[in-house]
């Protein structure tokens, strides 16, 4: 299955928003891994855009950071229009 460039871009923006929130809250990758049940390596690969995350992984990270996932998607969609 070929990936849609618009969807790939939107996923990249979602990753960036989660990363920005993590750093703004001064939460380390290790701490976020503990909070979310996701491995530190998965977070590292995702933030470097070396791995396409699953919806479950994105939801776990957003919840652990206290961000409604709908807010993350809304922000990503707004950024994609700029």
C-alpha positions in Angstrom: 0.0 0.0 0.0 1.4 3.4 -1.0 1.4 6.1 1.6 -0.5 9.3 1.0 2.0 12.3 1.2 -0.7 14.4 3.0 -1.3 11.8 5.6 2.4 11.2 6.1 2.9 15.0 6.6 0.0 15.1 9.1 1.5 12.2 11.1 4.8 14.0 11.1 3.1 17.1 12.5 1.4 15.1 15.2 4.8 13.6 16.2 6.2 17.1 16.3 3.4 18.4 18.5 3.8 15.5 21.0 7.5 16.1 21.1 7.0 19.9 21.6 4.6 19.2 24.5 7.0 16.7 26.1 9.9 19.1 26.0 7.7 22.0 27.2 6.7 19.9 30.2 10.3 18.9 30.8 9.4 15.2 30.6 12.3 13.0 29.5 11.9 10.2 27.0 12.6 7.8 29.8 9.9 9.3 32.0 7.4 9.4 29.2 8.1 5.7 28.5 7.4 4.9 32.1 4.2 7.0 32.1 2.8 5.6 28.8 4.0 2.0 28.8 5.9 2.6 25.5 9.6 1.9 25.2 12.1 4.7 25.2 13.5 3.4 21.9 10.0 3.7 20.3 9.8 7.3 21.4 13.3 8.1 20.2 12.7 6.5 16.8 9.3 8.3 16.5 10.7 11.7 17.4 13.5 11.3 14.9 10.9 10.4 12.2 12.7 7.0 11.7 9.5 5.0 12.5 5.9 5.6 11.7 4.0 5.3 14.9 0.8 3.3 15.4 -2.4 5.1 16.4 -2.2 3.3 19.8 1.4 4.6 20.4 0.3 8.2 19.6 -2.8 7.9 21.9 -0.7 6.5 24.7 1.8 9.3 24.5 -0.8 12.0 24.3 -2.7 10.6 27.2 0.4 10.3 29.3 1.2 14.0 28.7 -2.4 15.0 29.5 -3.2 16.1 25.9 -6.6 15.3 24.4 -5.7 13.5 21.1 -8.3 15.5 19.3 -6.4 18.6 20.3 -3.2 17.2 18.8 -4.9 16.3 15.5 -6.7 19.7 15.3 -3.4 21.5 15.8 -1.7 19.3 13.2 -4.4 20.1 10.7 -4.1 23.8 11.4 -0.4 23.7 10.9 -0.7 21.7 7.6 -2.8 24.5 6.1 -0.1 27.1 6.8 
